[in-house]
Amino acid sequence: MTPPAPKGPSRPGSHSDGRLQPAPASPSRAGLERLQKLLAAAGVASRRACEAIILEGRVQVNGRTVTELGAKADPVRDEITVDLMPIHREAPVYILMNKPKGYVTTVKDDQGRPTVMALLRGVPARVYPVGRLDFNSEGLLLLTNDGALAQTLAGPEHEIPKVYLVKVHRMPRPETLKEFREGFRLNGRRLKPCLVEVAERVENPWLRVTLTEGKNQQIRRMFAAVGHPVSKLRRVQFGPLSDPALKPGAWRFLSPQEIAALRSL
């Protein structure tokens, strides 16, 4: 027997208290996607940041506020707004930047410091940085509005390799480098093993460090803990991406081949 239709007017896919309800399994609602995924695809923020935006009560679907992370919506049929402003799914944009020192890798900074967004001109989408490079570090930084890919690349569980050239005070002892390679213990927590190679053997050497996790200022803290503070740090590779010809402060769009390489990770 077919169940009776609900009484009274209602918007499709929503409860009277504003929570989205599961849609019936029908072809007309087959396009439902999680709300945080839709927001990230529209370039609002990373998927994790979009989850926070939902929990803060800033997202509306068909005029009703949604605060549940499991909520779904149809990007074609439903009207989705953030702070009452409609969102639109943007074409994916992928940018590689050589971040110079003196910029923070955020969209906005509460302390008023310059952000990497100030270096972008003529970008036809709202992009945001994937991962971070601290204020005094430089090197390759990916920016995109592809929230799903950003989540994959930034998540420590995916172990995307990132390669850095690091100038330290004095050459660390071989046993110290061996500790790093086997998993260094920092502040009571064992880090994942990292590859450390000598790139230039001078009094204050350049080391080539490959990480598969990215704790806050991890490289600087590791070397400071063993008495070899870092004076310069430059990221030279992000996953499959590298570009020695890209000058500090410059950026470019990724090639189709580079985008395919990222999506294959």
Rosetta silent file (secondary structure, phi, psi, omega in degrees, C-alpha in Angstrom):
SEQUENCE: MTPPAPKGPSRPGSHSDGRLQPAPASPSRAGLERLQKLLAAAGVASRRACEAIILEGRVQVNGRTVTELGAKADPVRDEITVDLMPIHREAPVYILMNKPKGYVTTVKDDQGRPTVMALLRGVPARVYPVGRLDFNSEGLLLLTNDGALAQTLAGPEHEIPKVYLVKVHRMPRPETLKEFREGFRLNGRRLKPCLVEVAERVENPWLRVTLTEGKNQQIRRMFAAVGHPVSKLRRVQFGPLSDPALKPGAWRFLSPQEIAALRSL
SCORE:     score description
SCORE:     0.000 S_00000001
   1 L     0.000  138.374  178.744    0.000    0.000    0.000 S_00000001
   2 L   -77.931  126.732 -179.397    1.257    3.457   -0.835 S_00000001
   3 L   -65.708  149.451 -179.005    1.652    5.566    2.336 S_00000001
   4 L   -65.655  149.355  177.985   -0.447    8.729    2.484 S_00000001
   5 L   -69.295  147.631  178.778    1.184   11.977    1.448 S_00000001
   6 L   -64.146  144.688 -179.126    2.184   14.346    4.289 S_00000001
   7 L   -85.185  152.623  174.347   -0.369   16.975    5.145 S_00000001
   8 L    80.712  158.651 -179.402    0.222   20.678    4.918 S_00000001
   9 L   -71.689  141.818  174.626    2.720   22.653    2.875 S_00000001
  10 L  -156.133  154.843  175.377    6.373   21.828    3.257 S_00000001
  11 L   -82.288  145.374 -179.356    9.593   22.300    1.349 S_00000001
  12 L   -61.759  135.025  174.198   11.056   19.150   -0.165 S_00000001
  13 L    77.413   21.005 -179.302   13.614   17.448    2.057 S_00000001
  14 E  -139.556  148.794  172.426   13.004   19.465    5.262 S_00000001
  15 L   -84.490  166.931  178.167   11.358   19.100    8.675 S_00000001
  16 L   -68.241  -21.474  179.962    9.182   21.836   10.140 S_00000001
  17 L   -91.793    7.707  174.427   11.987   22.657   12.615 S_00000001
  18 L    98.307   -5.555  179.158   14.472   23.334    9.818 S_00000001
  19 L   -85.613  138.572  177.455   16.339   20.026    9.806 S_00000001
  20 E   -70.567  138.520  176.661   16.751   18.264    6.488 S_00000001
  21 L  -105.380  157.208  177.804   15.015   14.881    6.349 S_00000001
  22 L   -59.749  137.117 -178.959   16.097   11.898    4.273 S_00000001
  23 L   -82.443  150.519  176.544   14.738   12.149    0.785 S_00000001
  24 L   -63.728  150.113 -179.291   12.600    9.350   -0.680 S_00000001
  25 L   -78.520   87.544 -179.316   14.452    6.950   -2.929 S_00000001
  26 L  -140.835  156.887 -178.987   13.170    8.255   -6.222 S_00000001
  27 H   -58.180  -29.944 -175.833   14.791    9.445   -9.441 S_00000001
  28 H   -68.931  -21.151 -178.765   13.678   13.011   -8.723 S_00000001
  29 H  -119.010   25.084 -176.948   15.903   13.190   -5.588 S_00000001
  30 L   -72.126  -14.583 -175.474   18.793   11.054   -6.791 S_00000001
  31 L   -91.799   17.917 -179.041   21.124   14.091   -6.867 S_00000001
  32 L   -67.112  137.036  176.550   21.327   14.571   -3.099 S_00000001
  33 E  -136.321  155.776  177.491   24.802   15.345   -1.722 S_00000001
  34 E   -60.976  141.886 -173.066   26.112   16.164    1.727 S_00000001
  35 H   -62.907  -40.881 -178.941   25.796   19.836    2.463 S_00000001
  36 H   -65.461  -31.075  177.241   29.439   20.369    3.437 S_00000001
  37 H   -68.272  -40.855  178.401   30.515   18.799    0.136 S_00000001
  38 H   -65.110  -40.366  179.697   28.263   21.171   -1.823 S_00000001
  39 H   -65.517  -42.806  179.492   29.584   24.193    0.078 S_00000001
  40 H   -64.557  -39.621  179.509   33.202   23.162   -0.519 S_00000001
  41 H   -65.687  -24.908  178.325   32.492   22.575   -4.227 S_00000001
  42 L   -86.290    0.721  176.824   31.101   26.102   -4.422 S_00000001
  43 L    82.884   16.679 -179.490   34.354   27.517   -3.083 S_00000001
  44 L   -67.174  -47.000  179.262   32.960   28.609    0.281 S_00000001
  45 L  -174.023 -176.505  173.884   35.822   27.002    2.236 S_00000001
  46 L   -66.348  163.088 -176.955   37.484   23.639    2.782 S_00000001
  47 H   -61.954  -40.050  179.217   35.123   20.806    3.638 S_00000001
  48 H   -64.309  -41.159  177.609   36.207   20.792    7.274 S_00000001
  49 H   -65.962  -34.587  178.274   35.693   24.556    7.535 S_00000001
  50 H   -65.503  -33.825  175.846   32.283   24.146    5.890 S_00000001
  51 H   -60.815  -41.569  177.988   31.323   21.698    8.632 S_00000001
  52 H   -64.906  -38.787  179.135   32.044   24.413   11.197 S_00000001
  53 H   -62.708  -39.315  177.289   29.979   26.909    9.187 S_00000001
  54 H   -64.264  -48.292 -178.683   27.017   24.491    9.254 S_00000001
  55 H   -62.033  -27.423  178.377   27.336   23.925   13.021 S_00000001
  56 L   -77.589   -3.424  178.219   27.390   27.706   13.543 S_00000001
  57 L    76.666   27.565 -176.417   23.921   27.924   11.986 S_00000001
  58 L   -98.734    0.433 -175.152   25.025   30.028    9.025 S_00000001
  59 E  -111.656  136.532  178.089   23.653   27.736    6.287 S_00000001
  60 E  -124.711  141.092  173.320   20.104   27.709    4.973 S_00000001
  61 E  -121.791  119.160 -176.665   18.407   25.268    2.600 S_00000001
  62 L    53.167   39.562  175.296   15.203   26.542    1.022 S_00000001
  63 L    85.501   -3.329 -178.700   15.067   29.290    3.628 S_00000001
  64 E  -111.202  136.064 -178.690   15.470   27.037    6.662 S_00000001
  65 E   -71.513  135.478  179.884   18.608   26.943    8.817 S_00000001
  66 E  -117.857  130.973 -179.326   20.445   23.622    8.850 S_00000001
  67 L  -128.394   12.254 -179.253   22.822   22.667   11.650 S_00000001
  68 L  -103.550  130.173 -177.308   23.223   18.897   11.103 S_00000001
  69 L   -70.471  -21.400  178.826   26.395   17.592    9.439 S_00000001
  70 L   -84.252   -0.488 -176.104   24.541   14.615    7.966 S_00000001
  71 L   -67.030  145.469  177.991   22.107   16.849    6.081 S_00000001
  72 E  -123.912  158.565  178.011   21.887   16.511    2.310 S_00000001
  73 E  -149.554  163.440  178.249   20.555   18.761   -0.424 S_00000001
  74 L   -99.775  116.317 -176.585   20.057   18.795   -4.172 S_00000001
  75 L   -65.506  -17.202  179.903   22.384   21.346   -5.821 S_00000001
  76 L   -91.676  -46.678 -173.059   19.954   21.752   -8.718 S_00000001
  77 L   -89.527  -32.202 -174.341   16.562   21.894   -7.004 S_00000001
  78 L   -90.427  145.462  173.729   17.379   23.310   -3.567 S_00000001
  79 L   -93.077  117.196 -177.547   18.288   26.906   -2.796 S_00000001
  80 E  -113.037  128.975  179.856   21.381   26.880   -0.577 S_00000001
  81 E  -129.857  152.253  172.238   22.614   30.040    1.118 S_00000001
  82 E  -122.253  122.182 -173.805   25.432   30.932    3.503 S_00000001
  83 L    53.315   38.277  177.069   24.704   33.965    5.672 S_00000001
  84 L    69.820    8.293  176.899   21.611   34.372    3.422 S_00000001
  85 E  -101.877  126.393 -178.258   23.818   34.713    0.312 S_00000001
  86 E   -62.947  144.345  175.254   23.140   32.115   -2.440 S_00000001
  87 L  -103.359  155.142  178.535   25.993   29.801   -3.375 S_00000001
  88 L  -136.221  134.693  179.114   26.795   28.648   -6.887 S_00000001
  89 L   -67.263  121.065 -178.782   28.869   25.654   -7.888 S_00000001
  90 L   -92.981  154.794  171.067   32.054   26.995   -9.461 S_00000001
  91 L   -65.234  139.060 -178.546   34.195   25.348  -12.077 S_00000001
  92 L   -64.548  138.019 -179.675   37.182   23.779  -10.284 S_00000001
  93 L  -127.612  135.962 -178.337   40.315   25.909  -10.260 S_00000001
  94 E  -130.631  123.976 -174.599   43.804   24.690   -9.304 S_00000001
  95 E  -128.017  137.029  172.941   46.697   27.091   -8.693 S_00000001
  96 E  -109.651  123.989 -179.077   50.333   26.521   -7.795 S_00000001
  97 E  -119.871  145.719  168.546   52.014   29.439   -5.995 S_00000001
  98 E   -98.706   96.561 -175.664   55.571   29.986   -4.825 S_00000001
  99 E   -70.610  126.498  173.819   54.816   31.599   -1.475 S_00000001
 100 L   -83.247  167.722  172.928   57.423   34.152   -0.356 S_00000001
 101 L   -63.741  154.424  174.700   58.324   34.823    3.263 S_00000001
 102 L    90.838   14.018  177.100   56.157   37.340    5.078 S_00000001
 103 L  -132.599  145.001  176.017   52.731   35.979    4.113 S_00000001
 104 E   -99.317  148.588 -176.275   50.313   33.748    6.028 S_00000001
 105 L   -94.512   63.802  174.540   48.524   30.900    4.270 S_00000001
 106 L  -136.943  167.238  176.860   44.979   31.877    5.201 S_00000001
 107 L   -77.354  -38.916  176.775   42.191   33.766    3.474 S_00000001
 108 L  -134.756  154.997  179.548   42.027   36.329    6.317 S_00000001
 109 L  -129.858  124.634 -177.812   44.319   37.077    9.235 S_00000001
 110 L   -65.162  -23.302 -178.997   43.090   38.378   12.597 S_00000001
 111 L   -90.642    1.183  177.350   46.448   40.060   13.214 S_00000001
 112 L    78.304   13.144  178.276   46.295   42.036    9.983 S_00000001
 113 L   -75.961  153.527  179.163   49.306   40.323    8.402 S_00000001
 114 L   -65.443  140.648  178.356   49.377   39.987    4.599 S_00000001
 115 E  -108.595  165.170 -179.950   47.886   36.741    3.321 S_00000001
 116 H   -63.454  -19.682 -179.935   48.689   34.770    0.186 S_00000001
 117 H   -64.768  -24.870  178.853   45.356   35.928   -1.253 S_00000001
 118 H   -68.042  -16.886 -178.877   46.934   39.359   -1.779 S_00000001
 119 H   -88.519  -10.918 -177.597   49.250   37.773   -4.361 S_00000001
 120 L   -91.429  132.997  175.989   46.398   36.487   -6.538 S_00000001
 121 L  -136.230  134.434  174.672   45.049   38.645   -9.350 S_00000001
 122 L    75.874   23.795  178.220   42.506   37.701  -11.988 S_00000001
 123 L   -88.431  123.586 -172.949   41.432   34.378  -10.492 S_00000001
 124 L   -84.885   34.041 -178.725   37.846   33.614  -11.599 S_00000001
 125 L  -164.347  162.815  174.013   36.877   31.733   -8.432 S_00000001
 126 L   -88.516  105.311  179.790   37.103   31.779   -4.647 S_00000001
 127 L  -107.217  164.795  178.795   40.086   29.581   -3.887 S_00000001
 128 E  -146.190  156.076 -175.892   41.744   28.793   -0.580 S_00000001
 129 E   -70.305  146.313  174.373   45.102   27.315    0.464 S_00000001
 130 E  -101.218  116.048 -175.750   45.558   23.574    0.909 S_00000001
 131 L    75.008 -160.245 -176.062   47.605   22.971    4.041 S_00000001
 132 L  -150.799  154.693  166.169   49.911   25.655    5.335 S_00000001
 133 L  -129.166  131.566 -174.695   53.359   27.177    5.211 S_00000001
 134 L   -69.779  170.640 -171.726   54.221   29.343    8.183 S_00000001
 135 L   -54.086  -39.552 -175.478   54.854   33.097    7.968 S_00000001
 136 L   -95.556    4.958  178.182   58.649   32.778    7.693 S_00000001
 137 L  -101.872  162.600 -179.385   58.665   29.811    5.301 S_00000001
 138 E  -137.169  172.509  174.865   58.467   29.870    1.527 S_00000001
 139 E   123.630 -165.185 -169.157   57.831   27.546   -1.360 S_00000001
 140 E   -72.984  133.952 -179.563   55.126   25.698   -3.220 S_00000001
 141 E  -138.279  131.903  176.942   51.531   26.112   -2.122 S_00000001
 142 E   -95.808  135.948  174.218   48.409   24.712   -3.754 S_00000001
 143 E  -126.537  139.134 -177.532   45.210   26.778   -3.829 S_00000001
 144 E  -158.951  166.803  169.633   41.878   25.460   -5.086 S_00000001
 145 L  -110.878   10.979  178.182   38.105   25.548   -4.734 S_00000001
 146 L   -88.163   92.845 -174.265   37.909   21.757   -5.053 S_00000001
 147 H   -64.302  -37.122 -179.074   36.960   20.889   -1.490 S_00000001
 148 H   -65.021  -44.235  179.028   37.000   17.127   -1.959 S_00000001
 149 H   -67.931  -40.028  178.521   40.521   17.133   -3.375 S_00000001
 150 H   -58.515  -40.259  179.468   41.701   19.599   -0.724 S_00000001
 151 H   -62.979  -41.604  179.469   40.419   17.234    1.978 S_00000001
 152 H   -65.182  -45.190 -175.433   42.363   14.332    0.473 S_00000001
 153 H   -71.021  -32.812 -175.995   45.592   16.286    0.093 S_00000001
 154 H   -88.028  -20.581 -176.279   45.478   17.879    3.548 S_00000001
 155 L   -70.168  126.531 -177.800   44.391   14.800    5.511 S_00000001
 156 H   -62.974  -24.191 -178.819   47.339   13.201    7.380 S_00000001
 157 H   -68.237  -18.419 -179.117   45.857    9.738    6.829 S_00000001
 158 H   -87.457  -14.116  173.568   46.570   10.038    3.085 S_00000001
 159 L    52.253   50.385  176.464   50.322   10.605    3.666 S_00000001
 160 L   -73.811  122.538 -177.303   50.889   12.897    0.687 S_00000001
 161 L   -71.552  138.508  175.107   54.676   13.509    0.544 S_00000001
 162 E  -128.867  132.748 -173.457   55.937   17.073    0.815 S_00000001
 163 E  -112.722  134.956 -177.083   59.598   17.885    0.232 S_00000001
 164 E  -128.687  144.269  166.080   61.469   20.781    1.852 S_00000001
 165 E   -97.970  126.008 -171.441   64.928   22.294    1.582 S_00000001
 166 E  -128.786  124.143  176.204   65.977   23.227    5.102 S_00000001
 167 E   -99.150  123.972 -176.161   69.043   25.229    6.170 S_00000001
 168 E  -121.969  162.785  176.989   70.084   24.433    9.739 S_00000001
 169 L   -80.544  113.911  178.401   72.762   25.590   12.166 S_00000001
 170 L    67.663  155.789 -179.176   75.647   23.093   12.006 S_00000001
 171 L   -79.556  123.879  175.471   75.449   19.552   10.704 S_00000001
 172 L   -65.026  152.808  178.347   73.370   17.199   12.877 S_00000001
 173 L   -68.783  152.612  179.399   75.036   13.980   13.974 S_00000001
 174 H   -55.458  -37.494 -179.116   74.242   10.834   11.952 S_00000001
 175 H   -67.769  -28.634  176.422   72.424    9.300   14.924 S_00000001
 176 H   -68.882  -44.810  177.674   70.165   12.377   15.084 S_00000001
 177 H   -63.942  -34.664  177.479   69.227   12.027   11.427 S_00000001
 178 H   -63.979  -38.049  176.545   68.635    8.322   12.045 S_00000001
 179 H   -60.399  -44.926  179.138   66.170    9.264   14.804 S_00000001
 180 H   -60.888  -41.382 -176.584   64.246   11.469   12.374 S_00000001
 181 H   -69.655  -25.736 -176.927   64.148    8.680    9.791 S_00000001
 182 H   -96.289   -9.774 -178.421   62.819    6.156   12.307 S_00000001
 183 L   115.216   92.806 -174.770   60.211    8.413   13.920 S_00000001
 184 L   -76.716  140.338  177.048   61.329   11.265   16.185 S_00000001
 185 E   -92.671  118.268 -177.256   59.656   11.722   19.572 S_00000001
 186 E  -125.147  121.439 -179.148   58.538   15.358   19.978 S_00000001
 187 L    52.741   41.569  175.859   56.758   16.594   23.120 S_00000001
 188 L    81.463    2.523 -179.608   55.989   13.013   24.129 S_00000001
 189 E  -122.545  132.342  179.462   54.509   11.997   20.757 S_00000001
 190 E   -81.858  125.082  178.561   56.259    9.880   18.158 S_00000001
 191 L   -82.930  161.754  175.142   56.122   11.450   14.698 S_00000001
 192 L   -67.394  147.680  178.429   55.901    9.488   11.488 S_00000001
 193 L   -57.582  143.954  177.213   59.299    8.641    9.977 S_00000001
 194 L  -130.959  149.429  179.775   60.634   11.251    7.571 S_00000001
 195 E   -85.841  127.555  178.268   63.344   11.046    4.963 S_00000001
 196 E  -126.299  122.961  179.599   66.323   13.352    5.629 S_00000001
 197 E  -128.085  151.574  176.909   69.150   13.726    3.092 S_00000001
 198 E   -84.540  117.113  179.877   72.090   16.120    2.928 S_00000001
 199 E   -89.956  -35.481  178.802   71.538   18.441   -0.044 S_00000001
 200 E  -147.688  114.956 -174.709   74.592   20.671    0.507 S_00000001
 201 L   -90.911   91.710  177.194   77.341   19.770    2.971 S_00000001
 202 L  -130.395 -175.758 -176.661   78.655   23.099    4.281 S_00000001
 203 L   -57.118  -47.327  173.501   79.150   24.552    7.773 S_00000001
 204 L  -111.515   91.988 -165.178   75.431   25.362    8.021 S_00000001
 205 L   -75.268  160.927  167.717   74.097   22.677    5.679 S_00000001
 206 E   -96.873  128.415  177.329   71.039   22.436    3.485 S_00000001
 207 E  -114.259  148.314  176.615   69.028   19.291    4.185 S_00000001
 208 E  -106.027  114.413 -173.658   66.294   17.774    2.036 S_00000001
 209 E  -115.995  128.246  177.476   63.409   16.666    4.272 S_00000001
 210 E  -112.815  120.904  178.822   60.387   14.670    3.096 S_00000001
 211 E  -109.946  149.374  169.890   57.312   14.600    5.363 S_00000001
 212 L  -117.257    5.601  169.503   54.114   12.607    5.045 S_00000001
 213 L  -137.470  162.441 -174.826   52.414   14.441    7.886 S_00000001
 214 L  -136.819   70.448  175.129   52.345   18.135    8.621 S_00000001
 215 L   -66.176  156.571 -176.711   52.195   19.074   12.286 S_00000001
 216 L   -57.399  118.688  179.381   52.334   22.801   13.021 S_00000001
 217 L    51.414   40.030 -173.620   55.910   23.999   12.334 S_00000001
 218 H   -59.319  -47.764 -176.426   57.035   20.380   12.599 S_00000001
 219 H   -64.853  -45.208  179.433   60.409   20.748   10.870 S_00000001
 220 H   -60.701  -42.164 -177.960   61.385   23.866   12.829 S_00000001
 221 H   -70.048  -38.381  178.442   60.384   22.235   16.120 S_00000001
 222 H   -60.085  -51.235 -176.349   62.186   18.967   15.337 S_00000001
 223 H   -72.213  -32.618  175.739   65.518   20.589   14.572 S_00000001
 224 H   -63.961  -35.253 -177.527   65.231   23.105   17.430 S_00000001
 225 H   -66.776  -22.695 -179.218   64.677   20.191   19.822 S_00000001
 226 L  -108.783   13.852  174.142   68.072   18.687   18.887 S_00000001
 227 L    82.352   22.806  178.911   69.994   21.975   18.937 S_00000001
 228 L  -129.928   73.059 -175.155   70.052   22.732   15.194 S_00000001
 229 L   -60.099  149.001 -179.539   67.642   25.638   14.650 S_00000001
 230 E   -85.936  131.547  175.771   66.311   26.280   11.150 S_00000001
 231 E  -103.680  -27.043  178.171   67.286   29.549    9.468 S_00000001
 232 E  -143.448  143.176  179.562   65.606   28.946    6.092 S_00000001
 233 E  -144.858  125.861 -177.474   62.830   26.614    4.972 S_00000001
 234 E  -137.528  124.038  175.500   61.489   26.202    1.446 S_00000001
 235 E   -81.272  126.056 -176.153   58.962   23.660    0.164 S_00000001
 236 E  -112.904   -8.513  178.316   60.080   22.409   -3.252 S_00000001
 237 E  -153.050  137.419  177.579   57.551   19.639   -3.891 S_00000001
 238 E  -127.366  103.612 -173.420   53.914   19.024   -2.979 S_00000001
 239 L    57.880 -125.708  179.174   52.866   15.483   -3.894 S_00000001
 240 L   -84.772   -0.841 -173.044   53.579   15.213   -7.640 S_00000001
 241 E   -91.762  131.148  170.596   53.892   19.002   -8.063 S_00000001
 242 L  -152.558  154.207  179.388   57.221   20.801   -8.460 S_00000001
 243 L  -163.955   86.278 -178.939   58.348   23.860  -10.423 S_00000001
 244 L   -63.733  -18.334 -177.655   61.896   25.203   -9.895 S_00000001
 245 L   -86.681  -10.205 -177.970   61.233   27.991  -12.425 S_00000001
 246 L   -76.792  118.846 -174.325   58.322   29.517  -10.486 S_00000001
 247 L   -79.832  154.856  177.780   59.622   32.689   -8.838 S_00000001
 248 L   -55.896  132.066 -179.317   58.700   33.774   -5.276 S_00000001
 249 L    88.715  -11.930  179.866   55.334   35.538   -5.281 S_00000001
 250 L   -90.948  160.923  177.352   54.393   34.136   -8.705 S_00000001
 251 E  -149.409  163.962  177.528   51.623   31.634   -9.419 S_00000001
 252 E  -153.708  161.511  173.979   50.155   29.697  -12.315 S_00000001
 253 E   -77.803  147.297  176.921   47.242   27.385  -13.114 S_00000001
 254 L   -71.110  151.162  174.770   47.934   23.661  -13.030 S_00000001
 255 L   -78.742  160.157  175.620   48.124   21.761  -16.302 S_00000001
 256 H   -55.836  -35.917  179.031   45.572   19.001  -17.040 S_00000001
 257 H   -66.121  -39.986  179.480   48.340   16.453  -16.466 S_00000001
 258 H   -67.352  -40.288  178.309   49.139   17.885  -13.031 S_00000001
 259 H   -63.295  -42.842  178.108   45.446   17.894  -12.052 S_00000001
 260 H   -61.848  -38.986  179.264   45.135   14.267  -13.142 S_00000001
 261 H   -64.274  -40.097  177.667   48.211   13.375  -11.085 S_00000001
 262 H   -65.450  -42.852 -177.578   46.681   14.971   -7.962 S_00000001
 263 H   -69.551  -18.453  179.785   43.360   13.219   -8.463 S_00000001
 264 L   -83.389   -6.950 -176.578   45.115    9.873   -8.774 S_00000001
 265 L   -70.964    0.000    0.000   46.577   10.123   -5.273 S_00000001
